[in-house]
């Protein structure tokens, strides 16, 4: 017989404790308290006190229900007998949802059965409540579980080895103050870092909207990248969860690496929706510190027919991107991997403002890239536009940025 040990949630501090002294909410002495006809519609001080008392009672009911819900008083049965676990703490139609397991139970009977099955599988299971944060009529509960899994019930846990994992649950309550819904999410710190256990855990999350959120964390980003490299089937299932959130992921300091990994490792057709979702935000993406990296990988790996709408947006805003601290890298990738038409159009834009572009540190690198990848005719035009006469040539040679392409200009001025 093994008792599930949990801490007392009622001892934890919360962010919105109810008032303990109802009388302090009322101003004035007892003689100042007035009454009125209840049919008159006038709210009195006594009415206010009654409302406060009811609010305190409801809040206390929720706290007691939560305490019993996360701290049930029961023992693990030795046989396959059923017993009630969450007595007087949840509604009859209570819901238990665990996205990482693709689990959705409704009804106290099903929840009890799942709890008993878990306890038989992890007989030394213990739970410690780390934090409870109240927000209105719901609570966010952080717990630390430990135990030894005997059979493969939870994909993110090893079998036959003692392990610990952390969960963050969102608990909702009924009007009567009983638990009516709990959504349990595995804390990202509890995921295995690499290997088959990480892939199994992610496989269970493949249909969950929280995958992009996981990718936006340092640990989660590394886990998903490992999964992309090691398990193509699971990685494709995870890829689908990014639909509708590509822009947010591209702008994340950690999730952008996941998108880049997808672009590098998967066929262009699989990531075509990246292009579609970023197309309407091309200029913003090109000037963003992390999103510009995703855009560069798309330019490098995707065919022109997929990228044509995005290319057109970049060309329309090229004059703003030439000298942008992040946008200039996008322009360089466009010169390296764009087709002849794209390169020629960019060369024409450079010619129209060549003297200024070569004298700025960011756009000067774009001009150097254009000299390397544009056609001979376009390079000759750019060289003439930069230094049309001897006076301008001398100015270019002496300038701290323009001097870096003086060699290329000299070569083409002689032809």
C-alpha positions, 0 to 999 in steps of 0.5 A: 500500500502506497500513499500519494504524498502531496503538499498542502496547497492552502499554505501557499501565497496567492496573488489575489487573496480574499479579504479575511476581515469582512467588517473592515470593508465597511466604514463607520460605526454600527450606528451608521449602518442603514437599512432600506426596503429591499424592493426599493433598489437602494444598495445599503451598507448591509447589502455590501457586507453580504456581497463581500461575505458571499464572495469570501465563501465562494473563494474559500470553497474554491481553495478547499476544492483545489486543496482536495483536488491536488491533495487527495486522501487515498491509498493505492489499491492492491487489486483492480478494485475501483475507489473514489479519489477526488471526493467532493472536489470536482463536478460530475462532468469534470474535464481533465485535459493533457495535451502532451498525452493527447488525453481528454477525459470527461466525467469523474468516473473516467478521471478516477479510473485514469488516476488509479491506473497511473498509481498502479503504474507508478506506485512510488508516485509523489507530488509536491505543489510548487506554486499556486497563482489565482487569477479571477475564478481560476488558478494556475498550479505548478507541481513537481512529480517524482516516481518510477514508471513500471510500464510505458504509459507516459512517453516522456518518462523512462521505464524502470527508472526513477524520474521527476517532471514538472507540470503547470495546470490551469484549473477552472471552477464551477459556480459552486466552487468545485473543480470543473476543468483542468488542463495539464501541460508538461513544463518545458524543463521536464522534457528530455534534451535529446534522443528517443525520449524527446522524440517520443514526447514530441510525437505526443504533442504533434496535434497540440497548439502549444508546439510553437510555444515550446519552440520559443523556449531555449530548451524546446527549440533544441529538442524540436531541432533534434527531432527534425534531424532524427525523426522525419515523420514526427517532424512533419506532424510538428510542422503542421502546428506552425500554420498560422504562427510562422510570423510569430515564430520567425520573430522569436529568438529561439523558434526562428532556429526551428524554422531555419532547420525545417527550411534546410532539411525539408523539401521546399514544398513542405515549407511553402506555407512559410512563404505564404504567411510571411509574404504580406509582412515582407518588409517587416520580416526583412528588417527584423533581427531574427526573422530576416534569418528565416527569410534568407534561408527561404531565398537560399533553398526555395525555387523562384516560382515559389518565391516570386511574390516575396521577391517582388515585395523585396524589390519594391522596398529595396531602396530601404533595405540596401543600407538597413543593418539587417535588410542588407543581408537579405539583399545580398542573399537575393543577389546571390540566389535570385535569377538574372532578372532579379539581379539586373533590377537590383543593379539598376537600382544601385546605379541610380544611387551608386555614389551614396550607396558605396559610401555607407557601411551596410549598402557598400557590402550590397554593392560589392555583392552585386559586383560578384554576382551580376552580369558583366554588362550590369557590373560595367554600368555600376562601375561607371555610375560609381566613378564616372570621372577621375575626380569621383574616382579619387574620392572613392579611393580615399573613402573609408567604405567605398575604398573596399570596392575600388579594386573592382571598379578599377578593373571594370573602368579599364575595360 
